[in-house]
Amino acid sequence: MGAPMCEGATSPAPRSAQDGSPQASAALETYQHHVKQVMDAASWPWPEHVMLQREKQPRFVHTVQDFLHELQYGCHLDEIVVFPGGVKAAEQSTAIHPDIREALKLGEDDQAQTAYDVIGRMSAAGTLETFKGKVNYRKSLSDRKDTPAGGSSNSGLTKKWEDLQRKCPEDMRSTVYLAEIRRLQAQLVESGLRHKRKSTMTTTMRERAHLLGMDVKTMLFWDDFSEGFFIGGGNSSYGLHVDCIPTSNVGTVFAGHKLLAIWNYGDGTKRVMKDHFRNHFASPLVPSQVQALESACAVALAPPGSLYIFSGAQAHAVCNVGFSAPILLNHGGFAPPMPSLVVSSYEAFVGMHQRHADVMAMGLKKLDGDSESDTDLEEFHDEIIDNVTVIAERLVKGRLADNDTARSMLSVLATSNPRIKEAVNHCEDTAVDDSDEDTCKSKRRRQYRDGIASSTDCGSRNSGASPTPSSSASAAQLDDQTVVGK
């Protein structure tokens, strides 16, 4: 895969630093054994030589603390980071909306077999009209493009269900994918982080991270207002794309397995987007798709109960593998994987690592030069300004755990974005803790100003490292990254 794309530290260390450790070797061996068991049961929808290629393997974290550190400070560009068992460890197992959980009936004798079953049950129960989303299916297994039921917009599910019943071939119901499901209307929440949100989750990952002690308000961006819920069977998938907003994604897998491939940020992404934009990487693959997967920089099979992270600014393709995990038997050995729906959620975020701030800044620069930018992108820009203001104010007041990372990140954004520079300068002048002595205020303002100036002078050489530094190579920037809707 070549040199890591990110400077600075992550916890644990980047893949190149993990390869020789006993823990990393044991984790990789366990993972590859798991991959073989599940993919054998699924008849290898993606090629074995791709899935087991060492250079493409995910990087693993094994504790909640390490996962939260990765979210806030880590660099995962050109990597997929997986936390096996993370859903249970983070106490997120019960986060599925009750109406959706009732339709899924996971683990019960009458559990739903397809997403078509789920949306039908929600309609029969009278709960469908409170949700919106996208409903897609393929007219034949050989189709590389999907067909949207009831239009391609994210809108009310009732009309989409009516259209799906009329048009989806019965033998293609296994390909139905319910994507980006959220509430039709925002609901009041009591987390203290937002007043209202449309997310279907009883507790979002952002709220969970807050409960686990993470200072989520010092993230550059974290959308748990309207990010979606996804349900699909073993033949369902999502077309290859790059997210229109240059953020990372934190995924939660409640059931089933999720295949994910990403392509190098930059040229790798541009090449695969040119040839395979919106193509579904679901079985049966065509030869050009196998070649595309061979060129991916990372692939992963995220197991049920896992959390995972990747950058949506890179081309990525998803395919659902409709099987449970193998079950370890009392006498040793494993019971084979059983058929299962794939149930997951995503939230978009941008942490404090300089490299991800740089990627986001390039997206904002594209936004500034685009008079046709849509409302979502403009709102994203506005939210970044708000979050930068919070981070800068806390930096001035000495209330951040890692001042160097914050300075480095702010320098990247202030250099590339006039609005952010204005917000940073304003905070330097006004965000002063009234309880401090005047001399302390003046000293802290000088340190803040000098730190930003020094970071700006260093440019991309400043690593934006987290509190536990280690070295790795830097990456060339992309001048004209193509972005499209998620």
C-alpha positions as CSV (number, residue, x, y, z in Angstrom):
1,M,0.0,0.0,0.0
2,G,3.0,2.3,0.3
3,A,3.8,4.9,2.9
4,P,1.1,5.9,5.4
5,M,-0.8,9.0,4.3
6,C,-0.8,10.7,7.7
7,E,1.7,12.5,9.8
8,G,1.3,12.5,13.6
9,A,0.2,9.9,16.0
10,T,-2.8,7.7,16.5
11,S,-3.6,5.3,19.2
12,P,-2.7,2.6,18.5
13,A,0.1,3.3,16.1
14,P,-0.3,3.2,12.3
15,R,-0.4,-0.2,10.5
16,S,3.2,0.0,9.5
17,A,4.2,0.2,13.2
18,Q,1.9,-2.6,14.2
19,D,2.9,-5.3,11.8
20,G,5.6,-6.7,14.0
21,S,3.8,-6.6,17.3
22,P,2.4,-9.9,18.8
23,Q,-1.0,-8.3,19.4
24,A,-1.2,-7.1,15.8
25,S,-0.2,-10.5,14.4
26,A,-2.7,-12.3,16.6
27,A,-5.5,-9.9,15.7
28,L,-4.7,-10.3,12.0
29,E,-4.6,-14.1,12.3
30,T,-8.0,-14.1,14.1
31,Y,-9.5,-11.7,11.6
32,Q,-8.4,-13.6,8.6
33,H,-9.7,-16.9,10.0
34,H,-13.0,-15.1,10.6
35,V,-13.0,-13.7,7.0
36,K,-12.5,-17.2,5.6
37,Q,-15.4,-18.7,7.6
38,V,-17.9,-16.0,6.7
39,M,-16.9,-15.5,3.1
40,D,-16.9,-19.3,2.5
41,A,-20.6,-19.3,3.7
42,A,-21.3,-16.3,1.4
43,S,-19.5,-17.9,-1.6
44,W,-16.8,-15.1,-1.6
45,P,-18.7,-12.1,-3.1
46,W,-15.3,-10.4,-3.2
47,P,-12.1,-12.3,-4.2
48,E,-10.2,-14.2,-1.6
49,H,-6.8,-12.9,-2.8
50,V,-8.1,-9.3,-2.3
51,M,-9.7,-9.9,1.1
52,L,-6.6,-11.6,2.5
53,Q,-3.9,-9.4,1.0
54,R,-1.9,-8.2,4.0
55,E,-1.3,-4.7,2.7
56,K,-5.1,-4.1,2.5
57,Q,-6.0,-5.3,5.9
58,P,-7.8,-3.0,8.4
59,R,-6.1,-1.6,11.4
60,F,-7.6,-2.7,14.7
61,V,-8.2,-1.0,18.0
62,H,-9.2,-3.0,21.1
63,T,-10.4,-0.6,23.8
64,V,-13.0,2.1,24.0
65,Q,-10.3,4.6,25.0
66,D,-8.2,3.8,21.9
67,F,-11.3,4.1,19.7
68,L,-12.3,7.5,21.1
69,H,-8.7,8.7,20.7
70,E,-8.8,7.5,17.1
71,L,-12.0,9.5,16.5
72,Q,-10.7,12.7,18.0
73,Y,-7.0,12.7,17.3
74,G,-6.2,9.9,14.9
75,C,-5.4,9.9,11.2
76,H,-7.1,7.1,9.2
77,L,-6.7,8.4,5.6
78,D,-6.2,5.4,3.3
79,E,-7.0,3.1,6.2
80,I,-10.0,1.3,7.7
81,V,-10.0,1.2,11.4
82,V,-12.1,-1.6,13.1
83,F,-13.0,-2.1,16.7
84,P,-14.2,-5.7,17.1
85,G,-16.8,-5.9,19.8
86,G,-17.0,-2.1,20.0
87,V,-20.8,-1.9,20.1
88,K,-20.9,-3.9,23.4
89,A,-17.8,-2.3,24.9
90,A,-19.3,1.2,24.2
91,E,-22.7,0.1,25.6
92,Q,-24.4,0.9,22.3
93,S,-26.2,-2.4,21.8
94,T,-29.6,-1.0,22.6
95,A,-29.5,2.1,20.4
96,I,-31.8,0.8,17.6
97,H,-35.1,2.7,17.4
98,P,-37.9,0.6,19.0
99,D,-40.1,0.7,15.9
100,I,-37.3,-0.5,13.7
101,R,-36.2,-3.1,16.3
102,E,-39.7,-4.5,16.4
103,A,-39.7,-4.9,12.6
104,L,-36.3,-6.5,12.5
105,K,-36.9,-9.0,15.3
106,L,-33.2,-9.8,15.4
107,G,-32.4,-13.1,17.1
108,E,-36.1,-14.2,17.1
109,D,-37.6,-17.2,15.3
110,D,-39.5,-14.8,12.9
111,Q,-36.6,-12.3,12.3
112,A,-36.9,-10.5,9.0
113,Q,-35.0,-12.1,6.1
114,T,-34.8,-9.1,3.8
115,A,-35.1,-5.3,4.0
116,Y,-38.3,-5.8,1.9
117,D,-39.7,-7.7,4.9
118,V,-38.7,-4.9,7.3
119,I,-40.3,-2.0,5.4
120,G,-43.4,-4.2,4.9
121,R,-43.7,-4.9,8.7
122,M,-43.3,-1.2,9.5
123,S,-46.1,-0.4,7.1
124,A,-48.4,-3.0,8.6
125,A,-47.6,-1.7,12.1
126,G,-48.4,1.9,11.1
127,T,-44.9,3.2,12.0
128,L,-43.6,3.8,8.5
129,E,-45.0,7.3,8.0
130,T,-42.7,8.7,10.7
131,F,-39.5,7.9,8.8
132,K,-37.8,9.0,5.7
133,G,-34.9,7.6,3.7
134,K,-33.9,5.9,0.4
135,V,-35.1,2.6,-0.9
136,N,-33.1,0.9,-3.6
137,Y,-33.1,-2.4,-5.4
138,R,-31.6,-4.1,-8.4
139,K,-33.8,-5.5,-11.2
140,S,-31.4,-8.4,-11.8
141,L,-28.3,-9.6,-10.0
142,S,-26.1,-8.7,-12.9
143,D,-27.2,-5.0,-12.8
144,R,-24.3,-2.8,-11.7
145,K,-26.7,0.1,-11.0
146,D,-29.6,0.2,-8.6
147,T,-33.2,1.4,-9.1
148,P,-34.6,3.8,-6.6
149,A,-38.1,3.1,-5.4
150,G,-40.3,6.2,-5.3
151,G,-37.5,8.5,-6.5
152,S,-33.9,9.0,-5.5
153,S,-34.5,11.7,-2.9
154,N,-34.4,11.1,0.8
155,S,-38.1,11.4,1.5
156,G,-41.0,9.7,3.3
157,L,-40.9,5.9,3.2
158,T,-44.7,5.4,2.7
159,K,-44.7,6.3,-1.0
160,K,-41.4,4.5,-1.6
161,W,-42.9,1.3,-0.1
162,E,-45.9,1.6,-2.4
163,D,-43.7,2.0,-5.4
164,L,-41.4,-0.9,-4.3
165,Q,-44.4,-3.3,-4.0
166,R,-45.4,-2.4,-7.6
167,K,-42.1,-2.6,-9.3
168,C,-39.5,-4.7,-7.5
169,P,-39.4,-8.3,-8.9
170,E,-40.2,-10.9,-6.3
171,D,-36.9,-12.7,-6.8
172,M,-35.0,-9.5,-6.4
173,R,-36.4,-8.6,-3.0
174,S,-33.1,-9.8,-1.4
175,T,-31.4,-6.8,-3.1
176,V,-33.6,-4.2,-1.4
177,Y,-31.5,-1.7,0.6
178,L,-33.0,0.8,3.1
179,A,-30.5,3.6,3.3
180,E,-30.1,6.8,5.3
181,I,-33.2,6.2,7.3
182,R,-34.0,9.0,9.7
183,R,-37.1,10.6,11.3
184,L,-39.3,12.6,9.0
185,Q,-39.5,15.4,11.7
186,A,-36.9,16.4,14.2
187,Q,-37.6,15.2,17.7
188,L,-36.6,16.8,21.1
189,V,-33.7,15.0,22.8
190,E,-32.4,15.3,26.4
191,S,-28.7,14.6,25.7
192,G,-27.7,18.2,26.3
193,L,-25.7,18.2,23.0
194,R,-28.5,19.1,20.7
195,H,-32.0,20.4,21.2
196,K,-33.5,18.3,18.4
197,R,-32.4,15.7,16.0
198,K,-33.7,13.5,13.2
199,S,-31.5,10.5,13.9
200,T,-33.4,7.3,14.6
201,M,-30.9,6.2,17.2
202,T,-32.0,6.2,20.9
203,T,-28.4,7.2,21.7
204,T,-26.2,8.4,18.8
205,M,-22.5,7.6,18.7
206,R,-21.8,11.2,19.4
207,E,-24.0,11.1,22.5
208,R,-22.4,7.8,23.5
209,A,-18.9,9.2,23.1
210,H,-19.9,12.2,25.3
211,L,-21.3,9.8,28.0
212,L,-17.9,7.9,27.8
213,G,-16.1,11.1,28.7
214,M,-15.0,12.4,25.3
215,D,-15.2,16.2,24.8
216,V,-17.2,16.0,21.6
217,K,-17.6,19.8,21.3
218,T,-13.9,20.0,20.4
219,M,-14.5,18.0,17.2
220,L,-14.4,20.0,14.0
221,F,-17.6,18.3,12.9
222,W,-19.9,15.5,14.1
223,D,-23.3,15.1,12.5
224,D,-25.6,13.1,14.6
225,F,-28.6,15.3,13.7
226,S,-29.7,13.5,10.6
227,E,-27.2,10.8,9.8
228,G,-28.8,7.5,8.8
229,F,-29.7,3.9,9.6
230,F,-29.1,1.2,7.0
231,I,-30.8,-2.2,6.5
232,G,-30.0,-4.7,3.8
233,G,-29.8,-8.4,2.9
234,G,-26.9,-10.4,1.6
235,N,-27.4,-9.3,-2.0
236,S,-27.7,-5.6,-1.2
237,S,-25.1,-3.0,-1.7
238,Y,-24.4,0.7,-2.1
239,G,-22.8,2.1,-5.2
240,L,-19.2,3.4,-5.3
241,H,-19.0,7.1,-4.5
242,V,-17.2,9.9,-2.7
243,D,-19.2,11.8,0.0
244,C,-20.1,15.3,-1.1
245,I,-19.1,16.6,2.3
246,P,-15.4,15.8,3.0
247,T,-15.8,14.1,6.3
248,S,-14.9,10.7,7.9
249,N,-17.5,8.2,8.9
250,V,-18.0,6.2,12.1
251,G,-20.0,3.0,11.4
252,T,-21.8,0.8,13.8
253,V,-22.7,-2.8,12.8
254,F,-25.5,-4.2,14.8
255,A,-26.1,-7.4,12.8
256,G,-24.6,-9.1,9.8
257,H,-21.2,-8.3,8.1
258,K,-20.3,-5.3,6.0
259,L,-17.7,-5.4,3.2
260,L,-16.0,-2.1,2.7
261,A,-13.3,-1.1,0.1
262,I,-11.6,2.3,-0.1
263,W,-9.3,3.8,-2.7
264,N,-6.3,6.1,-2.2
265,Y,-7.2,9.7,-1.5
266,G,-6.2,11.5,-4.7
267,D,-5.3,9.7,-7.9
268,G,-6.7,6.3,-6.8
269,T,-10.0,7.8,-6.0
270,K,-10.1,9.8,-9.3
271,R,-9.4,6.7,-11.4
272,V,-11.9,4.4,-9.8
273,M,-14.6,7.1,-9.8
274,K,-14.0,7.6,-13.6
275,D,-14.6,3.9,-14.3
276,H,-17.0,2.8,-11.6
277,F,-19.0,5.7,-10.2
278,R,-22.2,4.4,-8.6
279,N,-21.5,0.9,-9.7
280,H,-22.5,-1.8,-7.2
281,F,-19.7,-4.1,-6.1
282,A,-22.1,-7.0,-5.3
283,S,-21.9,-10.5,-6.6
284,P,-21.5,-11.4,-9.4
285,L,-18.6,-9.0,-10.0
286,V,-17.4,-8.3,-13.5
287,P,-13.7,-8.5,-14.3
288,S,-13.1,-4.8,-14.2
289,Q,-14.6,-4.7,-10.7
290,V,-12.1,-7.3,-9.6
291,Q,-9.3,-5.3,-11.0
292,A,-10.7,-2.2,-9.2
293,L,-10.7,-4.1,-5.9
294,E,-7.2,-5.2,-6.5
295,S,-6.2,-1.5,-6.7
296,A,-8.0,-0.6,-3.5
297,C,-5.8,0.6,-0.7
298,A,-7.8,-1.1,2.0
299,V,-10.6,-3.6,2.4
300,A,-12.4,-4.9,5.4
301,L,-15.1,-7.2,6.6
302,A,-16.6,-5.5,9.6
303,P,-18.2,-8.1,11.8
304,P,-21.5,-7.8,13.8
305,G,-21.0,-5.8,16.9
306,S,-18.1,-3.8,15.5
307,L,-17.4,-0.1,15.1
308,Y,-15.3,1.2,12.3
309,I,-13.9,4.4,10.8
310,F,-12.9,5.5,7.3
311,S,-12.7,8.7,5.3
312,G,-15.6,9.4,3.1
313,A,-13.4,11.8,1.1
314,Q,-12.0,8.7,-0.6
315,A,-13.9,6.6,-3.1
316,H,-15.6,3.7,-1.2
317,A,-17.9,0.8,-2.0
318,V,-20.0,-1.2,0.4
319,C,-21.5,-4.7,0.0
320,N,-23.6,-6.5,2.6
321,V,-22.8,-10.0,3.6
322,G,-25.9,-11.5,5.1
323,F,-24.5,-13.9,7.6
324,S,-24.0,-13.9,11.4
325,A,-20.6,-14.5,13.0
326,P,-19.5,-18.1,13.5
327,I,-20.4,-19.3,17.0
328,L,-17.7,-20.8,19.2
329,L,-19.0,-24.2,20.5
330,N,-18.4,-25.4,24.1
331,H,-16.3,-28.4,22.9
332,G,-14.2,-26.2,20.6
333,G,-14.7,-25.4,16.9
334,F,-17.4,-23.2,15.4
335,A,-21.0,-23.5,14.3
336,P,-21.3,-22.1,10.8
337,P,-22.5,-18.6,10.2
338,M,-26.3,-18.3,9.9
339,P,-28.3,-16.1,7.5
340,S,-28.8,-12.6,8.9
341,L,-29.8,-9.1,7.8
342,V,-27.1,-6.5,7.8
343,V,-28.1,-3.6,10.1
344,S,-25.9,-0.6,10.6
345,S,-25.6,3.1,11.1
346,Y,-23.2,5.9,10.2
347,E,-22.4,9.3,11.5
348,A,-20.1,11.8,9.7
349,F,-17.3,13.5,11.7
350,V,-14.0,15.4,11.4
351,G,-11.5,15.0,14.2
352,M,-8.7,17.3,15.2
353,H,-5.8,15.7,13.2
354,Q,-4.2,18.2,10.8
355,R,-4.4,15.9,7.8
356,H,-8.2,15.5,8.1
357,A,-8.5,19.2,8.6
358,D,-6.5,19.7,5.5
359,V,-8.8,17.4,3.5
360,M,-11.8,19.3,4.8
361,A,-10.3,22.6,4.1
362,M,-9.9,21.6,0.4
363,G,-13.6,20.7,0.3
364,L,-14.5,24.1,1.8
365,K,-12.3,25.9,-0.8
366,K,-14.3,24.0,-3.5
367,L,-17.5,25.2,-1.8
368,D,-16.4,28.8,-1.7
369,G,-15.7,28.7,-5.5
370,D,-19.0,27.1,-6.4
371,S,-22.0,29.4,-6.7
372,E,-24.3,26.4,-7.2
373,S,-23.4,24.9,-3.7
374,D,-26.4,23.3,-2.1
375,T,-27.9,24.2,1.3
376,D,-26.3,21.1,3.0
377,L,-22.8,22.2,2.1
378,E,-23.5,25.8,3.2
379,E,-24.8,24.5,6.5
380,F,-21.7,22.3,6.9
381,H,-19.5,25.4,6.3
382,D,-21.5,27.3,8.9
383,E,-21.2,24.5,11.5
384,I,-17.5,24.3,11.0
385,I,-17.2,28.0,11.7
386,D,-19.2,27.5,14.9
387,N,-17.0,24.6,16.0
388,V,-13.8,26.4,15.2
389,T,-15.0,29.3,17.3
390,V,-15.5,26.9,20.3
391,I,-12.1,25.3,19.8
392,A,-10.3,28.6,19.5
393,E,-12.0,30.0,22.6
394,R,-11.0,27.0,24.6
395,L,-7.5,27.2,23.3
396,V,-7.3,30.9,24.4
397,K,-8.6,30.0,27.8
398,G,-6.3,27.0,28.2
399,R,-9.1,24.5,28.4
400,L,-8.0,22.0,25.8
401,A,-6.2,18.7,26.6
402,D,-3.9,19.1,23.6
403,N,-3.0,22.6,22.6
404,D,-0.5,21.7,20.0
405,T,-2.9,19.6,18.0
406,A,-5.5,22.4,18.2
407,R,-3.1,25.1,17.0
408,S,-1.9,22.9,14.2
409,M,-5.4,22.1,13.0
410,L,-6.5,25.8,13.3
411,S,-3.5,26.9,11.3
412,V,-4.4,24.7,8.4
413,L,-8.0,26.0,8.3
414,A,-7.1,29.6,8.9
415,T,-4.5,29.6,6.1
416,S,-7.0,28.2,3.6
417,N,-10.3,29.7,4.6
418,P,-10.9,33.5,5.2
419,R,-14.0,33.0,7.3
420,I,-12.2,30.6,9.6
421,K,-9.2,33.0,9.8
422,E,-11.6,35.8,10.8
423,A,-13.2,33.6,13.5
424,V,-9.8,32.6,14.9
425,N,-8.6,36.2,15.0
426,H,-11.9,37.3,16.7
427,C,-11.4,34.7,19.4
428,E,-7.8,35.7,20.0
429,D,-9.1,39.2,20.7
430,T,-12.3,38.5,22.7
431,A,-12.4,34.9,24.2
432,V,-10.7,35.6,27.5
433,D,-11.6,34.0,30.9
434,D,-12.8,36.8,33.1
435,S,-11.6,35.0,36.2
436,D,-7.9,35.1,35.2
437,E,-5.5,37.7,36.2
438,D,-4.7,40.3,33.4
439,T,-1.1,39.2,33.2
440,C,-2.1,35.5,32.7
441,K,-4.6,36.6,30.1
442,S,-1.9,38.5,28.2
443,K,0.6,35.7,28.4
444,R,-2.0,33.2,27.2
445,R,-3.0,35.4,24.3
446,R,0.6,35.7,23.2
447,Q,1.1,32.0,23.4
448,Y,-2.0,31.4,21.4
449,R,-1.1,34.0,18.8
450,D,2.5,32.8,18.5
451,G,1.4,29.2,18.3
452,I,-0.9,29.8,15.4
453,A,1.7,31.9,13.6
454,S,4.3,29.2,14.1
455,S,2.0,26.5,12.9
456,T,1.1,28.6,9.8
457,D,4.8,29.2,9.1
458,C,5.5,25.5,9.2
459,G,2.6,24.7,6.9
460,S,2.0,21.0,6.3
461,R,5.2,20.1,8.1
462,N,3.4,20.5,11.4
463,S,2.2,17.1,12.2
464,G,-1.0,17.9,14.1
465,A,0.0,15.0,16.3
466,S,-2.1,13.7,19.2
467,P,-0.7,13.5,22.7
468,T,1.1,10.2,22.0
469,P,3.4,11.0,19.0
470,S,5.0,8.5,16.6
471,S,6.4,9.1,13.1
472,S,5.1,8.2,9.7
473,A,5.3,9.6,6.2
474,S,3.3,12.6,4.9
475,A,1.1,12.6,1.8
476,A,0.8,14.8,-1.3
477,Q,-2.2,17.0,-1.4
478,L,-4.9,16.7,-4.0
479,D,-5.7,19.9,-5.9
480,D,-9.0,19.0,-7.6
481,Q,-10.7,16.2,-5.6
482,T,-13.9,15.1,-7.2
483,V,-16.8,14.8,-4.7
484,V,-20.3,13.6,-5.2
485,G,-23.3,12.9,-3.1
486,K,-23.2,10.0,-0.7
